[in-house]
Amino acid sequence: MAKRNPYAQREWLPHEKPMLPGSPSTPLHSPSKRIAFGIIGLLISITGALSNALVSANLTNLQGTFGAYSNEIAWLPAVYVMGNISINLLLVKFRQQFGLRLFTEAFLVLYVIVAFFHILANDLSSAIIVRTAHGMVGAALSSLGIYYQIQAWPAKHRLKALVIGITASQLAIPLARLFSTELLQLEEWRGLYLFELGLALIALGCVLVVKLPPGDRIKAFEKMDFVTFILLAPGMALLCGVLSLGRIEWWFTTPWLGIALALALVLIVAAIVVEHNRANPLINTRWLSNGMIVRLGIVMIMMRILLAEQNTGAVGFLQQLGLLNDQMRGLAFAIIGGVICGMVASALTIRPTHLSWPIVASLVVMIIASLMDAQSSPLTRGNNLYVSQFLLGFGSAFFLAPAMLLGIGGVVTQPKNLVSFVVLFGMSQNLGGLIGAAILGTFQTWREKYHSSLLGDQLSLLDPNVTERLSQYSALFNSQLPDNVLLSAQSSSQLQTVATLQANVLAYNDTYLLTAALAFITLIWVLYRLTRLRIINWRQAKIEAARQQALPVNSTENP
């Protein structure tokens, strides 16, 4: 019996044909099976995103558990992003060549194995290795969740499926802040990873029971693909390391940051040169350098930078005031509500012909939210930020699917650009987040030093307000410190602590204003591009109408 060629194109009904090689076919399903696909898609999307969210939301607790410094524990989320960005270079072609069935089951099994070994990681070094592997296998789950979501919706609502599949991962970080305190109480940091392992096992069981329909396969890999991967993966990893650790180690005082950045640029440029001269490149540099794609990439990176205000800004501000995750549950609920509303609004309003306007609306929402946060004071608590963080959650979900769909058109017409687009989208989200945290965190540190110096100059004993405050602190500690010298030192230290806190509050307000300014600049640029495009289209339509009117006249004069 002749063996069937796995790369032979199947005969599909018109409604079943996969959109691209490596994506599933879309046969008709019963209502109950559609519901199952939808629930499993949400589960997989959230499972993949929660892996990094649980760590990012609990870095302080993990730092104490591992006995690590802040610059050491910061490697955990950094290496996750390193692995996530690197493996995206190969995932698309793996899916195209080896099929969805192997892709789905192999990567979920790997995810379970990695989650299990995470529990056995007893020191920071082994945890970093495992986190890198988790970033790699977690990258597969984001596309897998989208594919399951697509099966849950009929063809006329497929854009809604894409919206839900793409934006569901935005729920991960607020969800992690919502219940991770209880998980830590189970068995310290292992409680987090036991929960993650349980989710992974449930997702694996669901995928084995409800399988994705098959799709077409093609021979996708070439030997030079791995040369590009060997160059680009370590280059992007070094860049991620610099962006993650720069504001902690400080940019201009740590030699290894400069060395790593120089090596990253050399490796990335070398990979681009290799790809630019290939007949069938893994990453189509000519397509990526197209003006429309470059502008789309810039806008997506800017949006991700602005959204860093949620974690680096608002949550960082509340942590500076001494609040823990369990004291910010109301804020987490507000963000979750914003994300869900943004997801629903995007699904109901998304139109292929009006994909830019959700980005405009999201930018307006971000400006309003940042200006609201800029009114913070030392008395500000989570409940004072509910509205602004709800708006940011809404904006983070509302723009994401339209931004991705803006670039899909060039992929559908030229499927070879799929890897390039996936790399562009993944890098804009991952690198944009790191760049945003680096910019906002560095700016906040710089402004804190500035405000501290100004406040320090005003703390003079000649100022009656200062002497009055010192007297109040002396009265507060008088019963505990009978020694006058110690009492005076404690009062001065308390005053300095309060001044530092005030300087941090002012610095965070400046950071919110910076976010609002960046959002405003991006909004003006997007509106300029849309207005210019509309004027060009109007002129072309006018010229075409004039040409159509002139045709009958010409035909009678020249029979």
N, C-alpha and C positions, 0 to 999 in steps of 0.2 A: 504493500500500500504506500503510495507516494506521500511523503511528508508535506504538509501544507506550508507554504511560504509565509512566515509571520509578518512580512512587510507588504504582502499583497493587499491592495485596496479592497475593502469589502463593498458589497452592494447595500446602500442605505436608502431607506425611504426619505423623501424630501425633508420631513420633520425630524428625522433621526440623525442626519449627517452631522458629525462633529465640526465645530467651528474651525479648529486647527488640529494638526497632528499632535497626539499626546493628550488631547482633551477628550472627555467621554462623549459617547453618543447621547442623544436625548429622546429615547422612546417614550411612549405614553405610559403613565403609571396610574395605579388606583389611588383614590384620595388618601387612604390609610398609609400607603407607601410614601406618598408625597410628604405627609406629616412626619413620617419617620426620617426621611432624608433631611427635612428642615431642622428637626431637633438635633440630629447627628451632626449636621453642618455647624450649628451654633456651638455644640459641645466641642468639636474639634478645633474651631477657631479660638474659642476661649481657652481651651487646654494648652494650645501652642503658645498663646500670648501670656498666660499666667506664669509660665516657667520663669521668664525674666522679671515679671511684675512682682512676684513674691519675694525675689531677692532685692530688687530695687526699693521696695517699700519697707524693707527690714534691714538695711545695711548697718544701722547702728547696733541692733541686737546681734547680728552676725559678727560684727566687729568684736563685741565682747566675748562671744562664744569661742571664736578662733584666736582671741588674744592678739588681734592685728591692729596696726596703725590705720588711720583713715586712708593714707595713700596706698596701703596694701589691699584693704578690703574693696577699694574702688576698682580693682582688677576684675572682680566677679561680673558686674554688668558689662564691663568693657570687652572681656573675652567672649561673652555671649554674642555681642554685636559683631565682633570679628568673625566668628564662625558663621553667623547668619548671613553676612554680606558675601563671604567667600564662596559658600556652597551654592548660592543663587546662580553662580556662573555655570554650574553643571546640572542643576536640578531639572531645568526645562528639557535639555537634551536627553537626560536619563529617562524622563517620562516619555519622550517621543520615541526612543529606541527600544526600551524594555517594557513599555506598556503600563497602563494605570494600575492593573492588578498587583504587579510586583512593586510598583512605586508606593501604593497605598499600604500594603501589608508589611513590606520590608521596613519602611521608615517608621511605622507605628511600633513595630517590634523593637526596632533600634531605640525608639523613644522610651519604651518601657524598660529596656535593659539599662539605658543611661540613667533613668530615674531611680532604678534599683541601686546602681552603683553610687549614686549621689548619697544614699543613706549610709554607705560604707566609707564615705570620704571623711577622714578623721582630722585632716589638717588643711590649711589654706591652699597649699600647692596642689594636692589631689583634687580639691574642690574647683580650682581654676581649670584644671584639665577637663574635668567632667562638665563644667559650665560651657567650655568651648564646644565639646561634642553636643551638648544640649542645644546650643545655638544653631548648629548644623542641621540636626534632625528637626528642630522646631521650625526652620524655614520651610520644610516640606508641608507642615500642617496648615500654613496659611492658605496655600493654593488648594489643598485638599478640602478645607472647609468651604471654599468658594464653589468647588465642583459639586459637593453634596448639596449646597444651597440651590444651585442651578436646577438640579433634578427635582426640587420640591415645588417648582413653579411652572405653570404652563408657558408656552412660547411668548404669548403676548405680554407676560409680566416678567420676562427674564431679566430686564434691567433692574427690577426691584430685588431679584435674587442676588444680583451682583452687588447692589448697595448693601444688603444685609451681610453678605459674605465678607465684603471688604471692611466694613465698619465695625463688625462684632468684636474685633480684637481691641477696639478702643475702650471696651468695658473692663479690660484686665486689671489695670493699675488701680482704679477706684475699688474694684472687687477685692483686690489683694489687701488694700488698706482696711477693708470692711471687717474681714474675719481672720486676718493673719495673727492677731494677738492671741486668740484662743488656740490656734495651731501651735504657736510657740510655747504655750503653757503645757501642751501634751508631752512633748519630749524635746524641748528647746528647738534648735534649728531642724532636727530630724522630723519634727511635726509638720513643717512646711513641705518637706520632700516626701513624706508618707502620703500627704494629701495629693501631691502632684503625681505620685506613682498610682494612687487609686484612680485619679481622673484618667491617666494614660491607659490603665487596664480597662476601664469602662469604655473609653473611646475605641480601643482595639477590639473589644468584644462586639461593639455596635458595628464596626466596619466589617468584621468577619460575617456577621449575620446579614447586614444590608449592604450588598456590594454595589459599587458603581458599575454602570453599563460599560462594555468595552469600547475602545476607540481605535483609530488607525495608528499604525506604527510605521516609522521610517528609520533608515540608517542615518543617524544624526551625528555621531561622534567622529572626529578626525584627530589624528595624532597631534596636530598643532594646537588643538583646543587645550590639551594638557600643558603645553608650553606656556600658553597665555595664563592658564590657571596658576601655574608655578610662579609666574612673575607677578600677577595681579593680586592673588590672595595674600601673600605676605606684605605686599605694598599697602593694601587696604587695611590689613591688621595693624601695621605700624602707625598708619594715619589715625585709626581708631584709638590706639593707645595714647598717642599724643593729645588728641582732642579730649579724651576721658581724664587723663592725669595732669594736663597742663595747668589747670587752675588750682590744683591741689599741690603739686610740686612747685609750681610757679614757672611761668614761661621763660623768663630771662635769667634764671639762676640755676637751672638744672641742665647740665651738658647733654645728658642722654636724650632729652627731648629734641634738641637740635639735630643730633646724629640720626635719631629715628626718623625725623621728618625728612632729612636729606635722603636717606635710604628709601623711604616711601616714595618720594618724588621720582627717584631714579628707576625704581621697579615699575611704577605706574606708567611712566613715560615709555619705558622699554616695552611694556605690554601693549600700549597704544600703537607704537611703531610697528610691532609685529602684526597686530590686527589690521592696521591700515594698509599693509602690503599683501594681505592674503586675498586669494581669489574668492574664497568662501569663508568669511570671518565668523568667529564666534560672536564678537561684538562689532556691529556695523558702525564704524566711526564716522563714515560719511553721512549716514542717516542721523546719528546722534548729534552731528555738528550742524544739522539743518536748523535754520533760524527758529522755526516754530517749536521744535523739540527742545532747543536750548532755552527758549523763553519758558516753556512748560516746566522744565527741570528747575529753573531758577525760582519760579512761583511756588512749586511744591516744596523746595528747600526752605524758602522764606516762610511758608505756612507752618512748617514743622518747627522752625526756629521760634516763631511766635507762640506756638503751643507749648514750648518749653516753659513758658511763664506759669503753667499750671503746677508742675512739679518743682522746678528750680525756684520759681517765684512764690506762689501762694503757700504751698506745702512747706517749702524751705523757710519761709517767713514764720509760719506757725511753729515749726520745730525750733527756730531760733528763740521763740518766746517760751519754749519748754513743753509744748504739747506733744503727746504721743499719738500713735495710730488710733487707739481706742477712744481718744478724746476728739478725734476728727471724723467720727462715723457719720455725723450729720452732713459734713462737707462731702464725704464719699457718696452718700445718697444723692446729694445735689448734683454732683458730677455725673453719676449714673443716670439720673433723670434727664440731664442735658444731652447725654450721648444717645439715649433711647429716643428722645424727641427729635434730635438731629437725624437719626437713622430713619425714623418714620417720615419726617418731613422730606428728606432726600428721596426716599422711595416713592412718595406720592407725587413729587413735583419734578422728578428728573425727566429731561427731554433731550434726545440726542442733538437737537438743533440749538439748545440753549444750555450748554455745559459750562459756560464761563460765568454766568450770573450767580450760581451758588457760591462760587469762589468770592465774588464781590460781596455777597451778603455775609459770608463768613468773616471776611476782613472787617466789615462794618461792626459786626457783633464783637470781634476781638478788640477793636478800638474802644468800644463802649465798656467792655469788661475790664480792660487794662486801666482806663481812666477811673473807673469805680474803685479798683484796688489801690490806686495811687493816693487814696484818702486815708490810708491805714495809720494807726497810732499804736503805742504800746498796750493800749486797752483792747485792741482789735482781737477778736477770737473767731473761731470757725463759722459761727452763725452770722457774723457780719459779712462773710464772703460767699454766702450761699448763692445769691443772685448772680454775681460776677462769674463764679466758677460753673454755675449752671450754663451761662452763656458761652463760656469757653468750651465746655463739654459739647454743647450744641454745635458750635463752630467746627470742632475737631471731627465730628461725624458728618456734618452737612457738606463739607467741601471734598472729602476724600474720594468718594466714588466718581463724581464728575471729573475731578482732576485725573484720575486713572483712565477714565473713558475718553478723555481728550486725546490721549496718545494711542488708543486701541485701533483707531481707524487706519493708521499706517501699518499696523500689524496684520489686520485682516486682509488688506490688499497685498501685503508682502510678508508672508508668514516667517520668512527667514529673519525678520527683525524682532521676533518674539523674545529671544534671549536678551537682545539689546534693550528692549523696553522693560523687561522684568528687572534687569540690572539697574536701569535708570530709576525705576520706581522704588526698588528696594534701597538703593543708595540714597535717594532723596529723603526717604523716611528715616532710615537708620542714621546716616551721616547728618541729616538735618537736625535730628534730635540731639546728637552729640554736639554739633556746632552750636545749637541753641543753648544747651546747658553750659557750654564753654563760654560763649559770649555773655550770657546773662549772669553766670556765676562770677566771671572775671570782672564784669562791670560793677556788680554788687560789692565785691571785695574792694575794688578801687574806690568806689564812692564811700564805703564805710571808713576807709582810712582818711579820706578827705574830711568827712563830717566829724570823725574823732578828733582830728587835729584842730578843727574850728571850735568844737565844744571844749576841748582841753585848754585852749587859750582863754576861754571864758571862766574856767573854774579857778577863780582867784579868791583868796581869803579876804580881799578888800571888798568883795561883792557881798552885800548883806544877805542876799538870797542864798548864797553858797554857805555862809556861816550859819544861817538858820537851818538849812538842810543838814549840815554836819551836827548841829545841836540835836536835831530830831533823831538822827541815827545813834548819837551818843546815848540819848535817853532810852532808845530801843534796846541797846546792848549793855546798859549800865548794870543790870542785875547779874549778867553773865560774866562780865570782865571788870573786876574791881581795880585792876591796874590802869592808871590814866593813860600811860603810853600805849598799851595794847588797845585801849578803848579808842584812842585817837586814830591809830592805824586802821582799826576795823571800820571806823566811820568813813575814813578817806577811801578805803577799798570798796565799801558799799556804794559810795558816791561815784567812783570810777566805773563800777559795774553798771549802774543805772545810766551813766553817760554813754558807755559802749552800746548798751541796748538801744538807747535813743538813736545813736549813730547808725546802727543796723536798720532800724525802722526807716530812717530817712533814706538810707541807701536802697532799701527795697522799694520805697516809693519812687525813687529815681529810676530804678529798674523797670517798674511798671510803666513809667512815662516813656522810657526808651522803647519798650514793646509797642506802646501806642504809636510812637513816631514811626517805627519800622513798618507797622501795619498800615499807617496812613500813606507812607511813601509807596509801599507795594500796591495799595488801592489806587492811588493816582496813576501809577504806571499801567496797571491792568485796565483801568478806564480809558487811558490814552490809547492803548493798543486796540481796545474794542471800538472806540469812536473812530479811529483811523481806518480800521477794517470795514466799518459800516459805511464810511465815506467812499472808500475805494469800491465797495460793492455797489453803492448807489450810482457812482460815475459809470461803472461798467454796465449796469443795467440801463442807464440813460443812453449810452453809446449803442448798446445792442438794440434798444427800441428804435433809435434813429435809423440804424442800419436796416431793420425790418421794414420800416416805413418807406425806405428808399428802394427796396427790392422791386416792387411792382412797376415803378417808374422806369427803372433800368431795363426791365424785361420787355416793356413796350417799345423803348427806343432801340433796343438791340434784339430783334426777333431771331 
